Amino acid sequence: MRGGDGGEARTEAGEGRGEASGLPVHQRWSRRHADTQRRLCERFAEPVIATVSCQDIKTEHTQKIVNAAPTAGEGDRVHRMISAMVTAGLDGGYLTNPRLARVHWRAGDRALPASQVSVAGESVLWVDPAEIPADSDVAKLGHALAAGARGNLYELLANAAAYSGLRWGELAALTIPQIDPAARAISVDRKIVEVAGQLYLEAPKNRKRRRTIYPRRTPAGYPLADRLASRIQEARAEQEAGANPLGLVFPSVKGRYWQSSNFNRRVLAPAYRAVGWRDAEGNGAWTWHSLRHVSCTTELGVVDGPQPGVQERHPGRREGPQENRGRNVRKRLPHLPALADDAGRCLAETTVLLAAAAECEPHEVFDHASIRRRRKALRSAGQSAH
């Protein structure tokens, strides 16, 4: 699988911790997460406890494992790995001391990271505006991609990522039947993941399918709907000719699934440098996943004022609201007054409900019917007072 532009994908059978774990399917780790845990174990845990029997493992061993991490962030990842390992050991009867997992990274003689200050009540999933490319930045990336080989296809890929909210693996696995051009909707029910150079076809993240939509034109004026409809016809012709047997919307050069590592190296890296997303050392604040944050801000309707050529705003996902839950994106909020009005109406309705509940007699059954009767009486009384 290494060295090619893409390849065949294995199916989801045997995913993650697998059937041998005895866990229900929905509780098993994803294949990528399992690979990450294995790598952490090999790097940090194995050098410390490889020759220690299970009954002899003590907290000083697990503390040493966590402290081996070079940074506090990596230490948190190792701590979570140890917690999972100890839980599995307890369940399997190999370990008896749950305190083995109660260890945290210690800096020792290393420099402590600067304290992070956040806003009270702010979600941990809040995305800083500096981490979100502007619509013009997305357009520049699309133009840079369009300048290379198969440029029109890759420009479409970047705009689809930015204004449909699909992740890389979901775009790489996207097929013709998943797209409904008339409704401008995409059914997301699969993804491609790359683990140790091997591609696997799996269910979407958290094994939850969803349906997302995309605008006719992007805020920068790119005709996304028309270009995607044209691409579907091209992909169908490629499939009939045998050049794209899976009917992929964004296939590799050889008509197979793209490997993310190859796509990043061959296609994205030159475009990133051309538009300033990467410096000479390959460092930069924005990644491909940053395009997904653009989708979030567009779906929330927080685009700066009317723009020429934009026929309609992206109204948001039709299904899967969990995608934006807690993602407290604060960027350009011209519709804040309208949001405040909605919040005020919700607060007023809640106040009426609480008042109705408080007016219920002690012997009265507290159910929806009782609350509706009290609410109606309170509203009538309020109208009479006015």
C-alpha positions as CSV (number, residue, x, y, z in Angstrom):
1,M,0.0,0.0,0.0
2,R,2.9,2.4,0.5
3,G,4.2,4.4,-2.4
4,G,1.0,4.4,-4.6
5,D,-1.4,7.2,-5.0
6,G,-4.2,5.2,-3.5
7,G,-5.5,1.6,-3.1
8,E,-8.1,-0.9,-2.2
9,A,-9.8,-0.6,1.1
10,R,-10.5,-3.4,3.6
11,T,-13.9,-3.6,5.2
12,E,-14.8,-2.8,8.8
13,A,-14.8,-6.4,10.0
14,G,-12.4,-6.8,12.9
15,E,-12.4,-3.1,13.7
16,G,-10.8,-1.7,16.8
17,R,-10.6,-4.0,19.8
18,G,-12.5,-6.6,17.8
19,E,-14.7,-9.5,18.8
20,A,-12.1,-11.0,21.0
21,S,-12.7,-8.2,23.5
22,G,-16.2,-9.4,24.1
23,L,-17.5,-5.8,24.0
24,P,-20.6,-4.8,22.0
25,V,-19.9,-3.3,18.6
26,H,-20.8,0.2,19.7
27,Q,-18.4,0.1,22.6
28,R,-15.3,-1.0,20.7
29,W,-12.6,1.4,19.8
30,S,-12.2,2.5,16.2
31,R,-9.4,1.0,14.3
32,R,-7.4,4.3,14.3
33,H,-7.9,4.8,18.0
34,A,-6.7,1.3,18.7
35,D,-3.6,1.9,16.6
36,T,-2.9,5.1,18.5
37,Q,-3.2,3.3,21.8
38,R,-0.9,0.5,20.6
39,R,1.7,3.0,19.5
40,L,1.6,4.8,22.9
41,C,2.0,1.5,24.7
42,E,5.0,0.6,22.6
43,R,6.6,4.0,23.1
44,F,6.0,4.7,26.7
45,A,4.6,1.7,28.6
46,E,6.7,-1.2,27.2
47,P,10.1,0.2,28.2
48,V,8.9,0.4,31.8
49,I,6.8,-2.7,32.5
50,A,7.7,-5.1,29.7
51,T,9.6,-7.3,32.2
52,V,7.3,-6.7,35.2
53,S,4.6,-9.2,36.0
54,C,1.1,-7.9,36.3
55,Q,0.8,-8.4,40.1
56,D,4.1,-6.5,40.6
57,I,3.0,-3.4,38.7
58,K,2.9,-0.4,41.1
59,T,1.9,3.2,40.9
60,E,5.6,4.2,40.6
61,H,5.6,2.3,37.3
62,T,2.6,4.0,35.9
63,Q,3.8,7.3,37.1
64,K,7.1,6.7,35.3
65,I,5.2,5.9,32.2
66,V,3.3,9.2,32.3
67,N,6.4,11.2,33.1
68,A,8.1,9.8,30.1
69,A,5.9,11.9,27.9
70,P,7.8,15.0,26.6
71,T,5.0,17.5,27.1
72,A,1.9,18.0,29.3
73,G,-0.4,17.4,26.3
74,E,1.3,14.2,25.4
75,G,1.2,13.3,29.1
76,D,-2.5,13.6,29.1
77,R,-2.8,11.2,26.2
78,V,-0.5,8.7,28.0
79,H,-2.6,9.1,31.1
80,R,-5.8,8.2,29.2
81,M,-3.9,5.2,27.7
82,I,-2.9,4.0,31.1
83,S,-6.5,4.5,32.4
84,A,-7.8,2.3,29.6
85,M,-5.1,-0.3,30.1
86,V,-5.8,-0.5,33.9
87,T,-9.5,-0.8,33.3
88,A,-8.9,-3.7,30.9
89,G,-6.6,-5.3,33.4
90,L,-9.1,-5.0,36.1
91,D,-11.9,-6.4,34.0
92,G,-9.7,-9.3,32.9
93,G,-8.5,-10.1,36.4
94,Y,-4.9,-9.3,35.6
95,L,-4.8,-6.2,37.9
96,T,-6.4,-5.6,41.3
97,N,-5.4,-2.0,42.1
98,P,-7.5,0.8,40.4
99,R,-5.1,3.4,41.9
100,L,-2.6,2.5,39.1
101,A,-4.6,4.8,36.8
102,R,-4.5,7.7,39.2
103,V,-1.3,9.2,37.9
104,H,-0.7,12.5,36.1
105,W,2.2,14.1,34.2
106,R,4.8,15.8,36.3
107,A,7.1,18.3,34.8
108,G,10.1,17.6,37.0
109,D,13.0,19.8,35.8
110,R,11.2,20.5,32.5
111,A,9.5,23.9,31.8
112,L,5.8,24.0,32.7
113,P,3.4,25.1,29.9
114,A,1.9,28.5,30.3
115,S,-1.5,28.5,32.1
116,Q,-4.4,28.6,29.7
117,V,-7.1,31.2,30.5
118,S,-10.6,30.6,29.1
119,V,-13.9,32.5,29.3
120,A,-16.2,31.4,32.0
121,G,-18.9,29.1,30.6
122,E,-17.1,28.6,27.4
123,S,-17.2,25.2,25.8
124,V,-14.0,23.2,25.7
125,L,-14.7,22.7,22.0
126,W,-14.6,26.5,21.3
127,V,-12.6,27.2,18.1
128,D,-10.6,30.4,18.1
129,P,-11.4,32.7,15.1
130,A,-7.7,32.6,14.2
131,E,-8.0,28.9,13.5
132,I,-10.8,29.5,10.9
133,P,-9.8,30.5,7.4
134,A,-11.8,33.3,5.8
135,D,-13.9,32.7,2.7
136,S,-11.2,34.5,0.7
137,D,-8.6,32.1,2.1
138,V,-10.6,29.1,1.0
139,A,-11.0,30.7,-2.5
140,K,-7.2,31.2,-2.7
141,L,-6.5,27.6,-1.8
142,G,-9.0,26.5,-4.4
143,H,-7.3,28.6,-7.1
144,A,-3.9,27.2,-6.1
145,L,-5.2,23.7,-6.4
146,A,-6.8,24.5,-9.7
147,A,-3.4,25.5,-11.1
148,G,-2.1,22.0,-10.9
149,A,-2.9,18.7,-12.6
150,R,-6.5,17.7,-12.2
151,G,-7.0,21.2,-10.8
152,N,-10.7,21.6,-11.3
153,L,-11.3,18.4,-9.4
154,Y,-9.2,19.4,-6.4
155,E,-10.6,22.9,-6.4
156,L,-14.1,21.3,-6.1
157,L,-12.8,19.1,-3.3
158,A,-11.6,22.0,-1.3
159,N,-14.8,23.9,-1.7
160,A,-16.9,20.8,-0.9
161,A,-14.9,20.3,2.3
162,A,-15.3,24.0,3.3
163,Y,-19.1,24.3,2.7
164,S,-20.5,20.8,3.3
165,G,-18.7,19.9,6.5
166,L,-17.4,16.5,5.3
167,R,-14.2,15.2,6.8
168,W,-11.3,14.1,4.7
169,G,-12.1,10.4,5.1
170,E,-15.8,11.0,4.2
171,L,-14.8,12.9,1.1
172,A,-12.3,10.3,0.0
173,A,-15.1,7.6,0.3
174,L,-17.8,9.7,-1.3
175,T,-19.7,7.9,-4.1
176,I,-22.2,9.0,-6.7
177,P,-25.3,7.6,-5.0
178,Q,-24.6,9.5,-1.8
179,I,-25.3,12.8,-3.5
180,D,-28.7,14.2,-4.3
181,P,-28.1,17.2,-6.6
182,A,-31.7,18.2,-6.7
183,A,-31.9,18.6,-2.9
184,R,-28.2,19.6,-2.7
185,A,-27.8,17.0,0.0
186,I,-25.1,14.4,0.8
187,S,-25.7,11.3,2.8
188,V,-22.7,10.5,5.0
189,D,-22.6,6.8,5.8
190,R,-19.0,5.8,5.3
191,K,-15.4,7.0,5.6
192,I,-11.9,5.8,4.7
193,V,-9.2,5.7,7.4
194,E,-5.5,5.0,6.9
195,V,-3.8,3.0,9.6
196,A,-0.1,2.0,9.1
197,G,-0.4,2.5,5.4
198,Q,-3.5,0.4,5.0
199,L,-6.9,1.8,4.0
200,Y,-10.1,0.6,5.7
201,L,-13.7,1.4,4.7
202,E,-15.6,2.1,7.9
203,A,-18.8,3.7,9.2
204,P,-18.6,7.4,9.9
205,K,-17.2,8.9,13.1
206,N,-19.0,7.5,16.2
207,R,-20.8,5.1,13.8
208,K,-23.5,7.7,13.2
209,R,-24.7,8.5,9.7
210,R,-26.0,12.0,8.9
211,R,-27.2,14.1,6.0
212,T,-25.6,17.4,5.2
213,I,-26.4,20.0,2.6
214,Y,-24.3,22.5,0.6
215,P,-25.1,25.9,-1.0
216,R,-25.5,26.7,-4.7
217,R,-22.7,29.2,-4.5
218,T,-20.0,29.8,-1.9
219,P,-19.6,33.2,-0.3
220,A,-16.7,33.8,-2.6
221,G,-18.9,33.0,-5.6
222,Y,-17.7,29.5,-6.5
223,P,-20.7,27.6,-8.2
224,L,-20.5,24.6,-5.9
225,A,-23.8,23.0,-6.8
226,D,-23.3,23.2,-10.5
227,R,-19.7,21.9,-10.3
228,L,-20.7,19.0,-8.1
229,A,-23.5,18.1,-10.5
230,S,-21.1,18.1,-13.4
231,R,-18.6,16.0,-11.5
232,I,-21.3,13.4,-10.8
233,Q,-21.8,13.0,-14.5
234,E,-18.1,12.8,-15.1
235,A,-17.7,10.2,-12.4
236,R,-20.6,8.1,-13.8
237,A,-18.9,8.1,-17.2
238,E,-15.6,7.1,-15.6
239,Q,-17.4,4.2,-13.9
240,E,-19.0,3.0,-17.0
241,A,-15.6,3.1,-18.8
242,G,-14.0,1.1,-16.0
243,A,-11.6,3.9,-14.9
244,N,-13.5,4.6,-11.7
245,P,-15.1,1.2,-10.8
246,L,-16.3,2.3,-7.3
247,G,-18.0,5.5,-8.7
248,L,-15.9,7.7,-6.4
249,V,-16.6,11.4,-6.7
250,F,-13.0,12.3,-5.7
251,P,-10.9,9.3,-6.8
252,S,-7.1,9.1,-7.0
253,V,-5.3,9.3,-10.3
254,K,-5.7,5.5,-10.7
255,G,-9.4,5.6,-9.9
256,R,-9.1,4.3,-6.3
257,Y,-9.3,5.6,-2.8
258,W,-6.8,8.4,-2.0
259,Q,-4.4,7.8,0.8
260,S,-4.3,11.0,2.9
261,S,-0.5,10.9,3.3
262,N,0.0,10.8,-0.5
263,F,-2.6,13.5,-1.1
264,N,-1.1,15.8,1.4
265,R,2.4,15.3,0.0
266,R,1.6,15.5,-3.7
267,V,-1.4,17.8,-3.9
268,L,-1.9,19.9,-0.8
269,A,1.7,20.7,0.2
270,P,2.5,22.7,-3.0
271,A,-0.9,24.5,-2.7
272,Y,-0.4,25.3,0.9
273,R,3.0,26.9,0.2
274,A,1.6,28.8,-2.7
275,V,-1.1,30.6,-0.7
276,G,0.9,31.0,2.5
277,W,-0.7,28.3,4.6
278,R,2.7,26.8,5.2
279,D,6.2,28.4,5.7
280,A,9.5,27.1,4.4
281,E,9.7,24.6,7.3
282,G,6.2,23.3,6.6
283,N,4.6,25.0,9.7
284,G,1.2,26.7,9.6
285,A,-1.9,27.4,11.7
286,W,-4.4,26.0,9.2
287,T,-4.9,22.4,8.1
288,W,-7.4,20.5,5.9
289,H,-9.6,20.1,8.9
290,S,-9.7,23.9,9.3
291,L,-12.0,23.9,6.3
292,R,-14.6,22.1,8.4
293,H,-14.7,25.1,10.8
294,V,-15.5,27.3,7.8
295,S,-18.5,25.1,7.3
296,C,-19.6,25.5,10.9
297,T,-19.5,29.3,10.7
298,T,-21.3,29.3,7.4
299,E,-24.0,27.0,8.7
300,L,-24.6,29.2,11.7
301,G,-25.3,32.0,9.3
302,V,-22.5,34.2,10.6
303,V,-21.2,35.5,7.3
304,D,-20.3,39.2,7.0
305,G,-23.3,41.0,5.5
306,P,-24.6,40.7,1.9
307,Q,-21.9,39.7,-0.6
308,P,-22.2,40.0,-4.4
309,G,-23.0,36.8,-6.3
310,V,-24.2,34.9,-3.2
311,Q,-27.7,33.6,-3.9
312,E,-28.3,32.0,-0.6
313,R,-26.6,31.2,2.7
314,H,-25.8,27.7,3.9
315,P,-28.7,27.1,6.2
316,G,-27.0,24.3,8.2
317,R,-27.2,20.5,8.4
318,R,-30.5,18.8,8.0
319,E,-29.6,15.9,10.3
320,G,-26.9,15.2,12.8
321,P,-27.0,18.3,15.0
322,Q,-24.5,16.7,17.2
323,E,-21.9,17.8,14.7
324,N,-22.1,21.4,15.9
325,R,-23.1,20.8,19.5
326,G,-20.8,22.6,21.8
327,R,-18.7,24.1,19.0
328,N,-19.0,27.6,20.3
329,V,-17.7,29.3,17.2
330,R,-17.5,33.1,17.8
331,K,-16.8,34.7,14.5
332,R,-18.6,37.6,13.0
333,L,-22.0,37.7,14.7
334,P,-24.3,40.2,12.8
335,H,-27.3,38.1,13.7
336,L,-26.7,38.3,17.4
337,P,-29.9,40.5,18.0
338,A,-32.1,37.9,16.4
339,L,-30.5,35.2,18.5
340,A,-31.1,37.3,21.6
341,D,-34.7,37.7,20.7
342,D,-35.1,33.9,20.3
343,A,-33.3,33.4,23.7
344,G,-35.7,35.9,25.2
345,R,-38.8,34.1,23.9
346,C,-37.4,30.8,25.3
347,L,-36.8,32.4,28.6
348,A,-40.3,33.9,28.7
349,E,-41.8,30.5,27.9
350,T,-39.7,28.8,30.6
351,T,-40.8,31.4,33.1
352,V,-44.5,30.6,32.3
353,L,-43.9,26.9,32.6
354,L,-42.2,27.4,36.0
355,A,-45.0,29.6,37.2
356,A,-47.5,27.0,36.1
357,A,-45.7,24.3,37.9
358,A,-45.5,26.4,41.1
359,E,-49.3,27.0,41.0
360,C,-50.1,23.3,41.0
361,E,-51.9,22.2,44.1
362,P,-50.0,19.7,46.4
363,H,-52.6,17.0,45.6
364,E,-52.6,17.7,41.9
365,V,-50.8,15.3,39.6
366,F,-47.7,17.2,38.1
367,D,-47.9,16.2,34.5
368,H,-48.0,17.9,31.1
369,A,-51.8,18.2,31.1
370,S,-51.7,20.0,34.5
371,I,-49.0,22.4,33.3
372,R,-50.9,23.1,30.1
373,R,-54.0,24.0,32.1
374,R,-52.1,26.3,34.5
375,R,-50.2,27.9,31.6
376,K,-53.4,28.7,29.8
377,A,-54.9,30.2,32.9
378,L,-51.9,32.3,33.6
379,R,-51.8,33.6,30.0
380,S,-55.5,34.5,30.2
381,A,-54.9,36.3,33.4
382,G,-52.1,38.2,31.9
383,Q,-54.1,39.3,28.9
384,S,-56.9,40.4,31.1
385,A,-54.6,42.5,33.2
386,H,-53.4,44.3,30.1
